[in-house]
């Protein structure tokens, strides 16, 4: 379904920022968590800029469009991040996230939401030709998504929850609780259409939507989880400015392997590396990939492969990578992977590799020395590296 292909969680699709405001035109849409008690009858209702059905004069707003709907079956698992960037975002999230009393009109706090969810069906309002014919109110619900959802809500003071910290939370696989604690931020969990079985820790929600069902039971019937709203009139709303932009390091850097030690036996086979208990002939490879912002996709030509020469019969190679330097660009996210193999003509073996990747763009400053011994899989016992900027 086209709606699912172009998902834009909680954000207006065509908003234009001007100063401290975001401006929307008729036809722009945004997606937000469904208010409690949402039903199909909510579709087509006229709403005020505060997303209420009552006008400022106390009168109830009439329905904006005829209540004619179509239903499409879905089976999509999704994982999304959203930083609330306007007071409209705050109002749209307040009911589900329980933040209305914490985020004031003075916008002193910052909120980032991480959703893991499953969409079972989408009920969509049949709109008249012309997309956004003016109706009562300035906003109207046009779609309701049904399924289940679990969310992590991360909150903090604007001085501590900066754009740079936000970027760290938006790294795939980040450790939410530890990162929140180290930056004096709070976390909460929210669920819809799920019942707790073995905990609601943020780490569970961060794993993957599919894995959530190992810890939660889903409701027999899909619940309303999101509503897509459409602007029927132009609207300007106060923007929430996140202090500081994410820091993406740029320039040329040098990678030095300070220490590399291999286990006496191949842990995968529990045998010696070569015949007659010989030691391995290791080759170490380090790869720096530049990923497109927000994607786990490498930029074309944005990869540096560094390889060490073979060192024969040793458990402690003096790794000398060639080349030793790599570039990082300011508009990409650079990540580092390291692995090693035993070059044996008859029986080459994998020695080991990093468990995951090192997010170089999240390093606060250089030079930096990292002991990665506890982050290695396979038969790598010790691994220490140094990364420094090349002047």
N, C-alpha and C positions, 0 to 999 in steps of 0.2 A: 504494500500500500504506500502511496506517495508520501503520506504523512509520516510514516515510520522511517522512510529513507532520509528524510530531511529533518530529523529531530533537533529541536532547539529548546532544551529544558528551561522552563521558567523565564526565558528571555524573549523580548519582542524581536521579531525578525528584521524589521526595517527601521529600528530606532536610530535617530541621529542625535549625537551628543552636542549640546551647545552650552558652554559654560557649566553651570551646576544643574542643568536640566536635560532630560531625555525627551525628545519630541516624537510622537507617533501620529501616523495618518490613518484615515479610514481604510480598513482592510488588513492592517498589521495584526498579527496574532502573537500570543504567548501562552505557554503551558505552565500550569501550577498544580500543586497537590489538590485533590478534590476535597472540598469542605465536608465535614462529617454530615451524614444523612443525605448525600447527593443522590438524586434519582434522575431518570431520563427527562422528567418534567422540567428540570433546570435548564434544559437546552432552549435557546431562543428568548430567555427572559432578559429584559432590559436592566442594566446595572449602572450605578453611579460610579465616579472615579474611585470611591472607597470600596467598590465591589459589593454594594448593598442594593437591596430591591426597593428601598424606601428613599424617596427624593428628599432634598433638604427641607421642603415645606411640610413633610410628614405624610405625603400621599404615596401610595404604592405605585410603582412604575408598571405600566401595562406590558404585555408580552411584545417583544420586538419583532418576532417572525412567527409564522405558522408552525405549529409543532408537528412537523413531518420529518421523520428520521429514517436512516438506513443503518444497518448493522453489518460490520465486516468482522469475520473471524480472524484472529491473529494467534501466533505462537512465538513470541519474540522475548528473549531475555536481553536486558539492557543494563548498562552500568554508566552512570552519568554524574558529573560534577557541576555545581552551580554556585557561584558567588553572588549573593544578593546585591544588586547594583543600583536599585532605585527604591523609593518608598512604595511604588506599586508592587515590586517584588515582595517587599515586607508584608504588605497587606494581603497579597495573594497567598502567602505562606503561613500567615499568623495562626490560622485555625489548626492546620495540620502539625506545625512545628512547635506551637506553644511559645512563640517569641514576641507576641504583640506587646506584652508588658515590659519587655527588655530592650527592644529597639525603639527608641523614642523619635519624635519628629526632629530632634537635634542631631540624629544619626551619630551617636557616640560609640556605637558598637558595630562590629563587622560579623557577618554570618556567612559561612560556607556550608553547603549541603551536598552530601554524597548519597546518591540513590542506587540501590540494587533492586531490580524489579522484573516482573514478568507480565506481559500484556496478553490477555486471552481474547479480548474483543474490543472493538471501537464502535461506539454509537455516535453517528454523525448527523447533524442537522442538515436538511436539504435547503440550501440557500437559494433565494431568487437570483435571476441573472443580474450581472453587475457586481457580484460579490458582496459589497458592503453598502447596500442601500441604507440611508440614514433611518435609524429607529429611535425609540425612546431610550434615554440613558446614553452613555458613551461607550459601553462595553457590553458584550453579550456572550454567553457560553455557546460554542458551536460543536464541540466534541467532548465525549466522556470516554476515558480509557478504563477498562476493567481488568483486574488481575490481582496481583499481590505486590507489596513493596516493603522494603526495609531501608531506613535512612539513618545516616549519622549527621547530626547537627553540630557544627563547630563554631563557637562564639568567642569573642574577645574584644577588648578595648582597641580602638582604632590605632593607638600608638604602638601596640604590640602585634596586632594582626595586620601586618603590612602586606603589600602586594608580593614581596619576596617570599614571605612565609606562606602566603596563599599558593604560590607556585610549587612549593615543596609538597603541600598536601595533595596537589593535583598530579603528582608522579604516581604512575601505576605501581601498586604494591607497597606504598609508603606505610610506615608504622604509625597509625593515627594517634593512639593514646600517648605514646612516648613523645611524638612531635608536639602534641597539644600541651602536654605537661611542661616540656622544656621551654615553651613560649608563653606560659601562664594563660592558656586558653582552656575552655571547658568543652566537654562533649556530652551529647545525649543521643539516645537512639529512639527511633519512632518506627512503628510497624503498622501496616494496613493489610488485612486479609491473611494475616499470619498469627499463630499462637506460639509463644515461647515454649521450647522444649528443654534446651540445654544452654540457655544464656543469650544475651543480646549484646555481647561485646562488639565494639567497633571493628575489631579485627575480623570477626565473622562476616560482617557486612562488606568489608573491603575485599574479601577473598574472591568471590564471584557470585552472581545471582543464582546460578545452578547449585552451588555449594550451600546456600542458605537452607535448602530443604533438608539438609543433614542435621540442622539444629532447630528448625521451626516446622510446625505443621501448618499447611495451608487450609483455608476455609473451603467448605464443600462447593460454594458458589463464588465466582470472582467478585471482588469488591471494587467500587470506584476508587481509582488511584490518582488519576490526573484529569484535569479539565482544560481544554483549549478554549481560550477567550479571544474574541475578535473585537477590535476597535471599530465602532460605527461612526465615530466622530474624531477629529483631531484632538490630541491630548498631550499636554506637557506635564511631566512629573519630576519631582526633585530627585537628583542623582546622588548616589552614595559613592564618594570618591575614596578609593583604596590608596592609602599613603604608600609611596614608593612603587616603582615598577619592578617586575622581576629582573634579577641580575643574571644575565647570560654572558659568561666569560667569552672574550674574543682575543685572538692573537695566536702566537706560536708557543707551544709548550713542550717540555722535555720529560720523558718517562724513564726512570731508572729503577731497575729491580735491585733492591738492596740485599735481599736474602731469599733464597729458594731452596727448600729441602724436601726430598722425596722419601717416602716410607721404604723400609728395607724390603718389604714384600708388596706385590700388587694386591691391594685390598679387594679388588674385584674377583681375583682367583685364589687368593691366599697362597700364592706361589712366588718363587723368585722371578726376577725380571727376565733373565737370560739363562741359558743352559749352565749347569754347574754353579748355580747361585750367583751368576754374574750380575753386575749392576746395569741399570738402564743407560741408554744413549739418548738423553732428552733433547727435545726441541721445544722451546717456549714461544707461544704466539700471543701477541696482544693486539686487539682490534679496537680502534676508536671509531664509532659511527655517529654521524650527525643526523638526528631525527628531526622530522618536521614538527613544529610546535603543535602540541595536543595530539600527536599521532605516534604510534609505534612503527613508523615507516621512515626508512633512511632517505636522505636527500640524494639525488642522483650524483654520483661521483664524490659523495661526502663520506668516504670511509678510508681510514689509514690502517694498513696491516703491517705490523712490526714483528719480525721473526728473528730468533737467535740462531746462530750456527749450531750444528750438532756438537755436543760434548760427550765423548765416549766414556762409558764405564764409570759413572759418577752418580751419587745421590745428592750432591750439593753443587750443581752447575753454577758457574759465574756468568750469569745471563747477561749477554751484551746484545741488545736489540738493534736491528737495522731495518728502517731508520729508527732513531731515538726520539725524533720530534714529530709533532702532529699539530694541526691547526684546529681551532674552535672558532665558529662564527657566532656573532651576537644574536642572530635571528633563528638559531637552531638549538636543539638540546643535544649535547654530546655525552655519550655513554661509553664506558670502557668494559671490555670483556678480556679475560686472560685464561689460557689453557695450555696444556703441555701433553706431548705424546712421546713414546719411546720408539725411536726409529730402528726397527729390527727388520731385516729383509725377509726373514722367515715368519715372524710372528709379531708384527707391530701392535703395540698396546696403547690405549689411552691412559695417561698418568692421572690427570684430573683437571678440574677447571673451577673457576669462581661459581658459586651458587648465586646466580643472578648477575646483575650488572652494577657497576659503579656509576652513579649519576654525577658526572663531572660538573654539570651546570649548577648543581646544588651545593658545591664546595664553597664555603664562605670566602676563603682567600687562599692564595698560593704564595710561597711554596707550602706543600703539605706532605707529611709522611703518614702512610696508612699501613697498619698491621692487619692483613687480610687472612691470617692463618685460620681463624675461626669461621671464615666464610667460604672455605674451599670444599669441594666435593672430590671424592676419589682418593688418590694416594699422595696428595700434596700436604705435607706436614707443616711447613712454614712458608709464608709469602709476605714479604714487606716491600713496599714500593715508595718512591718519592716522585712527586710531580711538581715542576717548577716552570715559571714563565721564562721564555727565552727573550732576553733584552735585544 
